[in-house]
Amino acid sequence: MNALDLLIRAADSLLAHPEHLQAGHNGPYGVPETSLRNTGHWLILLSNVFRYTGHEPYRRRAEELAEQLLRPEYRPAGYAFAHFVQAGGRQCNGVIGAAWTFEALVAATRLTGDRRYVAAGLETCRAYRFDPSVGLWWVLEVEGASCQLDLTFNHQLWFAACAAELGADQPDIRKQVDAFLDHLTDNMTVLPDGLIYHPIENFPAHLVGAQPARKLKRLGLRWWDKSKARLSGQPARPAAMIAKSIGYHCFNTHALGILHSCRPDHPAWSGEALQRVKRYLLSDSYRQGVQDNTFSYGYNAPGFEVPYSLYALNVLDDDAWSETSAWWLNEQVNRTSDPSTGLFTRNTPDPATLSARLYELSRLPAESLETVRLSI
């Protein structure tokens, strides 16, 4: 079996058992989600498997899921998409919820040729407040309020990557994405070993508000106080945040790969920090760091994310890429796959979401997937 076979098996499983598509609960965080996220993930997988095979049942099921993305309950006020199930609370999941839906809407338009899907995404994307002075987006609530900057780096990165796909032919959105890339090294903290640190540390405090700043101080993070022209807060980085950063590293590099494919000529890619990020992805330290990591195999699946990261960021030649990708995918399969269903439901706090996240592997071309051999 190879990686392409794995994707086809999962698509067949969903066709035979529609109930496999379920709402998750945000992995180890345990926040109940609407089914919007996993509907989008499965839509992308099915549309890509149709592209690989030309088998019509995959297309028909993907088109059904595409229509579900436009259901009013997923965007009840016409602003942000509702990803969390929270009565009276925040439902948007920062800016990353929108990113996951943007990429699914793009896939829906590519599959069907129907611009309604991209149009809905563009309308939502333009509702997000963007600050070009720092290259970051503000959180948009479901009812339309812009409340604060999203200070989780991977959220901003994924929003930029998926907005780049969504607005590839839209000058205003391209301008925002380019501003994000212009400020990439300001907002992305890369530790000496190449690990991408989870929060955004250095930003103007006046843009954040008192409550987020207090939260950052409790976490021992730093932020830039322009009025005092110095770094404020505690410099120590908590061990728990380092561990979380390791678990999210491939999630970040996967989005960097998407963004690189959309903006390959931006000067940000030649920076020294990005070279360290790529080296860390190949390191023994990284392989060891994800072994028993809460945020790794059971949630941010390196077996799905590392192969595309290495491919899109041009890290290895073809033979080395196939060998390395096979190692990661076999680790993922052996730890979390249920051979009887083709789903990824073992050793995970969120089987529905982990199974749907196989879609990340389907970003790769069929000829590359066929060279990645599995031991099962």
Long-range contacts (C-beta under 8 A, 24 or more apart in sequence): 1-373, 1-374, 1-376, 2-369, 2-370, 2-371, 2-372, 2-373, 2-374, 3-307, 3-325, 3-329, 3-361, 3-364, 3-369, 3-370, 3-372, 3-374, 4-52, 4-366, 4-369, 4-370, 5-374, 6-329, 6-333, 6-342, 6-358, 6-361, 6-374, 7-45, 7-48, 7-49, 7-52, 7-358, 7-361, 7-362, 7-369, 8-49, 8-52, 8-53, 9-342, 10-45, 10-342, 10-343, 10-355, 10-358, 11-45, 11-46, 11-49, 11-58, 12-342, 13-341, 13-342, 13-343, 14-42, 14-46, 14-61, 15-57, 15-58, 15-61, 17-341, 20-341, 20-343, 20-352, 20-355, 21-65, 21-352, 21-356, 22-352, 23-85, 23-352, 24-350, 24-352, 24-353, 24-356, 25-349, 25-350, 25-353, 26-84, 26-93, 26-350, 26-353, 27-295, 27-298, 27-299, 27-300, 27-348, 27-349, 27-350, 27-353, 27-354, 28-294, 28-295, 28-298, 28-299, 28-349, 28-350, 30-349, 31-84, 31-86, 32-84, 32-85, 32-86, 33-83, 33-84, 33-85, 33-93, 33-353, 34-73, 34-74, 34-82, 34-83, 34-84, 34-85, 34-91, 35-68, 36-69, 36-74, 36-81, 36-82, 36-83, 36-97, 36-100, 36-101, 37-83, 37-97, 37-100, 37-101, 37-353, 37-356, 38-352, 38-353, 38-356, 39-65, 39-68, 39-69, 39-104, 40-65, 40-69, 40-100, 40-101, 40-103, 40-104, 40-105, 41-100, 41-104, 41-353, 41-356, 41-357, 41-359, 42-356, 42-359, 43-69, 43-104, 43-107, 43-108, 44-103, 44-104, 44-107, 44-359, 44-362, 45-356, 45-358, 45-359, 45-362, 47-107, 47-108, 47-110, 47-111, 48-107, 48-359, 48-362, 48-363, 49-362, 50-111, 52-366, 52-369, 59-111, 62-107, 62-108, 62-111, 63-108, 63-111, 63-112, 66-104, 66-107, 66-108, 66-111, 66-112, 66-114, 66-117, 69-101, 69-104, 69-105, 69-108, 69-117, 69-120, 70-116, 70-117, 70-120, 74-101, 75-120, 75-124, 75-142, 76-142, 77-142, 77-143, 77-144, 78-123, 78-144, 79-124, 79-127, 79-140, 79-141, 79-142, 79-143, 79-144, 80-124, 80-127, 80-140, 80-141, 80-142, 80-144, 81-124, 81-142, 82-142, 90-139, 90-141, 90-142, 91-141, 91-142, 92-139, 92-140, 92-141, 92-142, 94-139, 94-150, 94-152, 94-155, 95-128, 95-137, 95-138, 95-139, 95-140, 95-150, 95-155, 95-156, 95-158, 95-159, 96-150, 96-152, 96-154, 96-155, 96-158, 96-159, 98-124, 98-125, 98-128, 98-140, 98-159, 98-162, 99-155, 99-158, 99-159, 99-161, 99-162, 99-163, 100-158, 100-162, 102-159, 102-162, 102-163, 102-165, 102-166, 103-162, 103-165, 103-166, 103-258, 105-166, 106-162, 106-165, 106-166, 118-166, 121-166, 122-166, 122-167, 122-170, 122-173, 125-163, 125-166, 125-167, 125-173, 126-172, 126-173, 128-159, 130-176, 130-179, 131-207, 132-176, 132-179, 133-204, 134-183, 134-186, 134-187, 134-203, 134-204, 134-207, 135-179, 135-180, 135-181, 135-182, 135-183, 135-184, 135-186, 135-187, 136-180, 136-183, 136-187, 136-200, 136-203, 137-176, 148-208, 148-209, 148-211, 148-212, 149-203, 149-207, 149-208, 149-212, 151-199, 151-200, 151-203, 151-208, 151-212, 151-216, 152-198, 152-199, 152-200, 153-187, 153-188, 153-189, 153-196, 153-197, 153-198, 153-199, 153-200, 153-252, 154-198, 154-248, 154-251, 154-252, 154-255, 156-180, 156-187, 156-200, 157-188, 157-252, 157-255, 157-256, 157-259, 158-255, 160-255, 160-259, 161-255, 161-256, 161-258, 161-259, 161-262, 162-258, 164-258, 164-259, 164-262, 164-263, 165-258, 165-262, 168-262, 177-259, 177-262, 177-263, 178-263, 178-266, 181-259, 181-263, 181-266, 181-268, 182-268, 184-268, 184-271, 185-268, 185-271, 185-273, 188-273, 190-273, 190-274, 190-276, 190-277, 191-245, 192-276, 193-276, 193-280, 193-283, 193-285, 194-276, 194-277, 194-278, 194-279, 194-280, 194-281, 194-283, 195-242, 195-245, 195-246, 195-249, 195-280, 195-286, 196-245, 196-248, 196-249, 196-252, 196-253, 196-277, 197-237, 197-241, 197-242, 197-245, 198-241, 198-244, 198-245, 198-248, 199-241, 202-231, 205-232, 243-289, 243-293, 243-294, 243-295, 244-294, 244-295, 246-286, 246-289, 246-290, 246-293, 246-295, 246-296, 247-290, 247-293, 247-294, 247-295, 247-296, 247-299, 247-300, 248-295, 248-300, 249-280, 249-281, 249-286, 250-281, 250-290, 250-300, 250-302, 250-305, 250-306, 250-309, 251-300, 251-305, 252-277, 253-277, 253-278, 253-281, 253-305, 253-306, 253-309, 253-313, 254-305, 254-306, 254-308, 254-309, 254-360, 256-309, 256-312, 256-313, 257-308, 257-309, 257-311, 257-312, 257-313, 257-363, 258-312, 258-363, 260-312, 260-313, 261-312, 278-313, 278-315, 281-306, 281-309, 281-310, 281-315, 282-310, 282-315, 282-316, 282-324, 297-331, 297-332, 297-335, 297-336, 297-347, 297-348, 298-335, 298-336, 298-347, 298-348, 298-349, 298-350, 298-354, 299-348, 299-349, 299-350, 299-353, 299-354, 301-332, 301-336, 301-344, 301-354, 301-357, 301-358, 301-360, 302-328, 302-331, 302-332, 303-328, 303-329, 303-330, 303-331, 303-332, 303-333, 303-361, 304-329, 304-332, 304-357, 304-358, 304-359, 304-360, 304-361, 305-360, 307-361, 307-364, 307-372, 308-360, 308-361, 308-363, 308-364, 311-364, 311-368, 312-363, 318-371, 321-368, 322-368, 322-371, 322-372, 322-373, 325-372, 326-372, 326-373, 326-374, 329-361, 329-372, 329-374, 330-374, 330-375, 330-376, 333-374, 333-376, 334-375, 334-376, 337-376, 339-376
